[in-house]
């Protein structure tokens, strides 16, 4: 940003994008819980009060990032599913392929899962009704797109496709809080191998969760 004060709509958009991009780069370095408005302001080169002219709170910034990341992921997921699901396979086989692709895709996107995990308990607090409504409208649009995508490859899900998609995203957020385990937990597993049964690998846990959900929703022959 070469201007001191954003005077035009274009300059305001540039500044908003700079704030979002800076927050995104912070999430590459630290979990959602450690992203502070003070540090974001410092890194973007604006006073905290100026950042709050564009986003009403830290949570509002992160909610918009969640929307952005979710849209990018769905575009990439479209290609991943097209390449990995056999259109002529039996429903149970396609369900397994869908669960495998979804679990791999989400486990590879740690930041997205971390944002999902913080959404209900943190990010949807300290924001206005208008921000929440805007976020929920965007979320519903993306959930609809994901539902149509999943239904395209597994039409046997019928009306259960939307619930499966919603619970998949919730599960990704919940399970991601256990991965990766902190050093103290890894040390405990090393000292007492029997405790290792409690270790959760995110990709495996998601695959098992998705597979169980899909097979439970599929109609019985």
Helices and strands as residue ranges (DSSP letters): H 9-27, G 32-34, H 37-44, H 48-54, H 58-84, H 91-107, H 110-118, I 119-123, H 129-153, G 155-157, H 160-176, H 183-191, G 193-198, H 202-217
